[in-house]
Amino acid sequence: MYNVGIDVGNKELVMVIRHKGKNQKARTFSNTSDGHAKIVKTLSVKKGGAKICLEATGVYHFDLAVALNHAGLNLMVVNPKAAKHYFEALMTRSKTDQVDAGILAQYAETMPFEAWVMPDEKIIRLQAFSRKIAALTRLKAQTKNQLHALESNRAIPEIIQEETRESITFFEMQIQRLKEHALALIASDEELQRPFEIVTSVKGIADASAIQLLGELLVLPKDMRNRQWVAFAGLDPRHHKSGTSVSKKPRISKAGNSYLRRALYMPALCAANRDPYVKAYYRHLIDNQGLKKMQALCAVMRKLLHAIHAMLKNNVCFDNTRFFNMAEVEIL
């Protein structure tokens, strides 16, 4: 039996194969579908099978885990905190991607194997719809900006403007068609219908935003806490202090799932304008806490994610009266 550790990064995957108590030379692959296919090909030919261990690293490990699972390979995805404690117990002096991959291979060799359970196929399909819609929406926005620039320049031929308008129309048709397929998928499955009803109970979350949110949230492990959701979205504050001279204001880390972060932006903005309790919280952060508008909006996004976590966990719809105690401040 071979034991394999894979250190997952944004762009690279470092793999170490351990056999008979010894680590083989580390190999590096790109964190793309081609890189995943090469890893599958390498491990599929190992006689006696292989146990693969990788760490749950935000959004970057998921596509690899799906590829390994589809190939029928033995995979476990360890909690980052468990991996950290194991690393500390070994008292390793160096920390590199190669070292981390080797320790994960050792983890697979010595610790009880807990097979990773892949999310339901329908949830993965929903995520595929949501991400394609998000990509097309960005392309449409970029093309609209190009059209605005073209219309401002009289020297640009009309045919170029017409082609650009047709591109925008084409993107809109694609988005609408994919949205309809996603909604049909949700309507066909009771396990998707109820979460959809729950998230759309928030004033500011309509069909499009609900598709985006559920596509990213439903693939997450059931035991993840609300703070882990926040960190997964990259909405956790990052502090920058060094000695007594460097002390910058905290900013969101953005070290997480950008799809989820973008999916939360418009719902938070709409809720801050339309829901009286969310608006009161937003104004309280600006008027009483001295936050800038964007900082306050990020705080609303973070708290809204906390609320969605509780709603899905307890199978209840949104109760805006619990979002903020309006008695604490004067409502503007």
Legacy VTK file of the C-alpha trace (Angstrom):
# vtk DataFile Version 3.0
C-alpha trace
ASCII
DATASET POLYDATA
POINTS 332 float
0.000 0.000 0.000
1.312 3.408 -0.989
0.590 6.488 1.115
0.315 9.796 -0.687
0.358 13.331 0.636
-0.658 16.259 -1.564
-0.012 19.839 -0.496
-2.624 21.995 -2.207
-1.907 25.539 -3.315
-3.679 28.080 -5.458
-1.673 27.232 -8.585
0.437 24.196 -7.677
0.025 20.745 -6.170
3.028 19.103 -4.527
2.735 15.315 -4.186
4.904 12.959 -2.140
4.469 9.178 -2.345
5.524 7.216 0.748
6.261 3.496 0.523
7.687 1.150 3.173
8.314 4.038 5.540
10.268 6.177 3.081
9.249 9.252 1.125
9.932 9.361 -2.586
10.980 12.545 -4.345
8.303 15.242 -4.412
6.569 15.949 -7.708
4.807 19.177 -8.685
1.649 19.487 -10.785
-0.495 22.423 -11.799
-3.759 22.830 -9.904
-5.786 22.499 -13.106
-7.826 19.752 -14.718
-4.709 18.664 -16.666
-2.688 18.485 -13.460
-5.439 16.490 -11.745
-5.520 14.040 -14.660
-1.738 13.512 -14.414
-1.992 12.780 -10.685
-4.802 10.290 -11.289
-2.752 8.576 -14.011
0.303 8.391 -11.746
-1.565 6.902 -8.780
-3.887 4.580 -10.696
-0.998 2.318 -11.764
0.320 1.779 -8.217
0.066 -1.914 -7.368
-1.590 -2.562 -4.037
-3.485 0.734 -4.168
-2.845 4.051 -2.513
-4.227 6.073 0.372
-4.260 9.769 -0.457
-4.328 12.529 2.116
-4.783 16.215 1.447
-5.718 19.175 3.592
-8.963 21.110 3.168
-7.650 24.431 1.860
-10.585 26.655 1.083
-11.754 26.283 -2.492
-8.491 24.997 -3.950
-8.721 21.332 -2.936
-12.282 20.610 -4.032
-11.846 20.047 -7.778
-8.865 17.770 -7.115
-10.860 15.793 -4.541
-13.693 15.295 -7.044
-11.261 14.100 -9.726
-9.627 11.602 -7.353
-13.022 10.382 -6.149
-14.299 9.860 -9.696
-11.180 7.806 -10.430
-12.043 5.446 -7.559
-8.953 6.291 -5.499
-8.909 6.149 -1.684
-8.991 9.733 -0.444
-9.287 11.468 2.884
-9.481 15.231 3.352
-8.226 16.286 6.769
-9.305 19.289 8.770
-6.582 21.995 8.729
-6.562 22.132 12.530
-6.000 18.366 12.790
-3.179 18.573 10.262
-1.601 21.487 12.159
-1.636 19.561 15.437
-0.062 16.545 13.717
2.672 18.757 12.254
3.365 20.258 15.675
3.556 16.817 17.295
6.306 15.807 14.853
8.257 18.975 15.764
9.348 19.607 12.188
11.840 22.450 11.883
11.208 23.306 8.260
7.969 24.231 6.515
7.892 23.977 2.754
5.355 22.556 0.333
7.520 19.453 -0.093
7.828 18.958 3.674
4.082 19.460 4.167
3.270 16.920 1.445
5.646 14.402 3.045
4.022 14.847 6.452
0.558 14.417 4.930
1.784 11.141 3.412
2.957 10.109 6.869
-0.435 11.146 8.264
-2.111 8.801 5.762
0.217 6.003 6.872
-0.251 6.348 10.634
-3.708 7.805 11.263
-7.106 6.101 10.885
-8.420 6.423 7.353
-11.665 8.390 6.992
-12.876 8.360 3.411
-13.952 11.701 1.915
-17.604 11.772 1.015
-18.269 13.625 -2.210
-21.290 15.960 -2.232
-24.391 14.816 -4.078
-24.112 14.930 -7.860
-26.964 17.446 -8.075
-25.118 19.838 -5.757
-22.009 19.624 -7.932
-24.159 20.305 -11.014
-25.692 23.306 -9.268
-22.227 24.655 -8.503
-21.247 24.187 -12.151
-24.300 26.206 -13.229
-23.611 28.935 -10.662
-19.952 29.335 -11.615
-20.694 29.463 -15.338
-23.371 32.093 -14.714
-20.882 34.089 -12.630
-18.259 33.904 -15.403
-20.759 35.021 -18.066
-21.981 37.851 -15.837
-18.425 39.175 -15.536
-17.956 38.939 -19.304
-21.208 40.826 -19.867
-20.106 43.585 -17.487
-16.718 43.877 -19.228
-18.393 44.030 -22.640
-20.794 46.738 -21.454
-17.814 48.802 -20.326
-16.221 48.314 -23.734
-19.439 49.432 -25.427
-19.545 52.590 -23.324
-15.984 53.416 -24.409
-16.780 52.666 -28.058
-19.870 54.899 -28.044
-17.776 57.749 -26.678
-15.428 57.612 -29.650
-16.951 58.912 -32.905
-14.116 57.415 -34.950
-15.188 53.857 -34.116
-17.170 52.215 -36.963
-20.823 51.484 -36.193
-20.359 47.795 -37.086
-18.020 47.341 -34.103
-20.614 48.845 -31.786
-23.302 46.588 -33.264
-21.162 43.483 -32.797
-20.491 44.486 -29.190
-24.221 44.946 -28.531
-24.885 41.520 -30.045
-22.258 40.018 -27.746
-24.042 41.516 -24.726
-27.362 40.111 -25.955
-25.752 36.698 -26.458
-24.337 36.697 -22.914
-27.755 37.643 -21.538
-29.392 34.763 -23.430
-26.816 32.297 -22.114
-27.215 33.538 -18.541
-31.005 33.275 -18.732
-30.869 29.760 -20.200
-28.445 28.519 -17.535
-30.499 30.183 -14.808
-33.604 28.347 -16.021
-31.736 25.028 -15.984
-30.463 25.719 -12.455
-33.952 26.573 -11.203
-35.330 23.417 -12.829
-32.624 21.392 -11.068
-33.564 22.950 -7.726
-37.269 22.340 -8.317
-36.617 18.659 -9.086
-34.958 17.907 -5.742
-36.480 18.378 -2.281
-33.031 18.664 -0.677
-32.372 21.706 -2.858
-35.861 23.208 -2.698
-35.877 23.854 1.052
-32.455 25.596 1.201
-33.570 27.693 -1.787
-36.729 28.752 0.079
-34.663 29.578 3.162
-32.060 31.797 1.492
-34.634 33.607 -0.682
-36.513 34.559 2.497
-33.801 37.197 2.984
-34.853 40.513 1.478
-32.191 41.118 -1.150
-31.597 37.490 -2.180
-33.466 36.693 -5.383
-33.207 33.652 -7.658
-29.856 34.527 -9.239
-28.133 35.243 -5.919
-29.660 32.130 -4.331
-28.241 29.952 -7.121
-24.797 31.472 -6.587
-24.906 31.091 -2.803
-26.218 27.541 -2.715
-23.769 26.458 -5.409
-20.887 27.386 -3.104
-22.359 26.631 0.336
-23.988 23.231 -0.153
-20.694 21.571 -1.136
-19.158 22.453 2.226
-18.907 19.854 5.027
-21.973 19.781 7.273
-19.901 20.243 10.439
-18.299 23.547 9.407
-19.009 26.372 11.875
-20.145 29.872 10.908
-16.691 31.325 11.514
-15.225 28.722 9.182
-17.737 29.813 6.547
-16.571 33.384 6.988
-12.921 32.365 6.617
-13.822 30.198 3.609
-15.380 33.276 1.962
-12.305 35.400 2.725
-14.375 37.808 4.829
-12.383 37.320 8.022
-10.390 40.393 9.122
-6.634 40.370 8.570
-4.533 42.356 11.041
-1.171 43.818 10.079
0.992 44.773 13.062
4.732 44.683 13.507
6.514 46.004 16.589
5.444 49.453 17.728
5.727 51.340 14.444
3.543 49.333 12.037
-0.147 49.106 12.778
-2.426 49.152 9.770
-6.208 49.049 9.863
-7.677 45.539 9.582
-8.929 44.490 6.173
-10.757 41.417 4.974
-8.306 38.686 4.063
-9.821 37.818 0.642
-7.962 34.510 1.104
-10.958 32.400 0.252
-13.724 31.630 -2.195
-14.156 34.655 -4.459
-17.339 33.162 -5.961
-19.017 33.178 -2.557
-17.732 36.655 -1.750
-19.139 38.073 -4.985
-22.422 36.226 -4.455
-22.852 37.950 -1.086
-22.106 41.471 -2.303
-25.372 42.415 -4.036
-27.652 40.714 -1.451
-25.874 42.597 1.331
-26.143 45.871 -0.586
-29.856 45.344 -1.311
-30.629 44.249 2.245
-28.783 47.290 3.636
-31.130 49.476 1.569
-34.425 47.590 1.815
-34.537 45.706 5.125
-35.033 48.066 8.111
-33.047 45.904 10.552
-30.129 45.301 8.213
-30.168 48.995 7.287
-30.094 49.962 10.963
-27.050 47.733 11.511
-25.337 49.184 8.438
-26.010 52.793 9.546
-24.920 51.963 13.105
-21.520 50.790 11.837
-21.053 53.982 9.833
-22.530 56.586 12.195
-21.558 55.118 15.576
-18.564 52.890 14.845
-16.918 55.188 12.313
-16.583 52.599 9.545
-16.414 53.548 5.915
-19.272 52.446 3.672
-17.346 49.557 2.138
-16.138 48.384 5.549
-19.709 48.463 6.854
-20.928 46.564 3.807
-18.302 43.854 4.359
-19.511 43.568 7.956
-23.084 43.144 6.671
-21.874 40.424 4.276
-20.138 38.666 7.156
-23.165 38.843 9.446
-25.499 37.788 6.642
-23.342 34.698 6.101
-23.609 33.943 9.834
-27.386 34.238 9.524
-27.577 31.922 6.497
-25.470 29.345 8.357
-27.913 29.361 11.287
-30.962 29.327 8.994
-29.787 26.278 7.034
-28.645 24.486 10.181
-31.987 25.008 11.960
-34.156 24.800 8.816
-35.796 28.186 9.436
-36.402 31.252 7.289
-34.859 34.653 7.865
-35.984 36.609 10.939
-34.728 40.156 10.415
-35.545 41.151 14.016
-32.647 38.942 15.166
-30.172 40.557 12.786
-29.815 43.723 14.857
-31.294 45.098 18.076
-32.791 48.360 16.854
-33.452 49.491 20.428
-29.720 50.061 20.891
-29.511 53.031 18.547
-31.792 55.579 17.031
-33.060 54.398 13.650
-32.144 56.827 10.945
LINES 1 333
332 0 1 2 3 4 5 6 7 8 9 10 11 12 13 14 15 16 17 18 19 20 21 22 23 24 25 26 27 28 29 30 31 32 33 34 35 36 37 38 39 40 41 42 43 44 45 46 47 48 49 50 51 52 53 54 55 56 57 58 59 60 61 62 63 64 65 66 67 68 69 70 71 72 73 74 75 76 77 78 79 80 81 82 83 84 85 86 87 88 89 90 91 92 93 94 95 96 97 98 99 100 101 102 103 104 105 106 107 108 109 110 111 112 113 114 115 116 117 118 119 120 121 122 123 124 125 126 127 128 129 130 131 132 133 134 135 136 137 138 139 140 141 142 143 144 145 146 147 148 149 150 151 152 153 154 155 156 157 158 159 160 161 162 163 164 165 166 167 168 169 170 171 172 173 174 175 176 177 178 179 180 181 182 183 184 185 186 187 188 189 190 191 192 193 194 195 196 197 198 199 200 201 202 203 204 205 206 207 208 209 210 211 212 213 214 215 216 217 218 219 220 221 222 223 224 225 226 227 228 229 230 231 232 233 234 235 236 237 238 239 240 241 242 243 244 245 246 247 248 249 250 251 252 253 254 255 256 257 258 259 260 261 262 263 264 265 266 267 268 269 270 271 272 273 274 275 276 277 278 279 280 281 282 283 284 285 286 287 288 289 290 291 292 293 294 295 296 297 298 299 300 301 302 303 304 305 306 307 308 309 310 311 312 313 314 315 316 317 318 319 320 321 322 323 324 325 326 327 328 329 330 331
